[in-house]
């Protein structure tokens, strides 16, 4: 049985070591787009938005368990 999702979904990146755990990046994306694809675009936009930030760790759910994401983070010494 095929199911389709129409509309948008919110994708956010949060700073986990801040006192309030507030989102530092919010983006509305197509609801049909997979989180692993959205992360790549969000990561590039996040780095452009906050060039002074140094990210050292990433906590991602299983939707982001993709070799290309590991390689993308490793280039920036994030893991």
Backbone torsions as a table, in degrees:
resi	resn	phi	psi	omega
1	UNK	NA	121.7	178.9
2	UNK	-87.1	141.4	176.1
3	UNK	-129.5	143.9	-178.9
4	UNK	-122.7	145.5	178.9
5	UNK	-118.0	121.4	178.0
6	UNK	-109.9	148.4	177.7
7	UNK	114.6	-157.7	-176.5
8	UNK	-126.0	161.6	176.0
9	UNK	-137.0	155.3	-179.3
10	UNK	-92.5	130.2	175.1
11	UNK	-115.9	127.0	-177.5
12	UNK	-132.6	150.9	173.1
13	UNK	-120.9	130.3	-174.3
14	UNK	-118.6	143.0	174.1
15	UNK	-84.5	110.8	-173.7
16	UNK	-80.3	-15.0	-179.4
17	UNK	-101.4	10.5	175.8
18	UNK	-84.8	157.6	-178.4
19	UNK	-60.9	-29.0	-174.7
20	UNK	-109.6	-5.1	-177.2
21	UNK	51.4	47.1	-179.5
22	UNK	-85.0	148.6	176.9
23	UNK	-64.6	140.5	175.8
24	UNK	-108.1	-7.4	179.7
25	UNK	-150.9	126.1	177.8
26	UNK	-127.8	139.4	179.3
27	UNK	-149.8	132.7	171.2
28	UNK	-89.8	128.1	-178.6
29	UNK	-131.0	167.5	176.4
30	UNK	-58.3	134.2	-179.9
31	UNK	-64.6	-22.3	-178.9
32	UNK	-84.2	-8.5	-178.2
33	UNK	-80.9	134.8	-179.4
34	UNK	-72.0	145.3	-178.4
35	UNK	-58.6	-32.9	-179.6
36	UNK	-65.6	-34.9	177.5
37	UNK	-72.9	-43.9	180.0
38	UNK	-61.2	-37.8	-179.1
39	UNK	-59.1	-42.4	-177.7
40	UNK	-59.9	-47.5	178.4
41	UNK	-66.2	-41.9	-179.8
42	UNK	-64.5	-39.9	-179.8
43	UNK	-62.0	-44.9	179.5
44	UNK	-64.2	-44.1	178.8
45	UNK	-64.9	-38.7	179.6
46	UNK	-63.1	-44.0	179.5
47	UNK	-64.7	-35.0	177.0
48	UNK	-72.4	-35.9	-178.4
49	UNK	-70.6	-37.4	-177.3
50	UNK	-126.2	69.1	-177.7
51	UNK	-64.3	-22.2	-179.0
52	UNK	-82.2	-13.3	180.0
53	UNK	-76.9	141.0	174.7
54	UNK	-114.9	110.4	-179.7
55	UNK	-91.5	131.4	-177.8
56	UNK	-115.4	-19.4	-178.8
57	UNK	-141.9	156.0	175.7
58	UNK	-137.8	127.6	175.2
59	UNK	-109.2	110.3	-175.2
60	UNK	-124.2	151.8	177.4
61	UNK	-85.1	-178.9	-173.0
62	UNK	-65.3	-20.0	177.0
63	UNK	-66.3	-17.8	-178.6
64	UNK	-102.3	10.9	-177.4
65	UNK	-82.0	74.9	-174.3
66	UNK	-132.8	134.3	-178.0
67	UNK	-55.2	-39.1	-178.0
68	UNK	-65.0	-32.6	176.1
69	UNK	-69.3	-40.9	175.9
70	UNK	-59.5	-42.8	179.0
71	UNK	-66.0	-41.2	179.0
72	UNK	-60.6	-43.3	179.8
73	UNK	-72.4	-35.7	-179.0
74	UNK	-63.6	-34.9	178.4
75	UNK	-58.9	-33.1	179.8
76	UNK	-97.6	11.4	-178.0
77	UNK	57.8	41.2	178.1
78	UNK	-113.6	118.3	174.0
79	UNK	-172.9	NA	NA
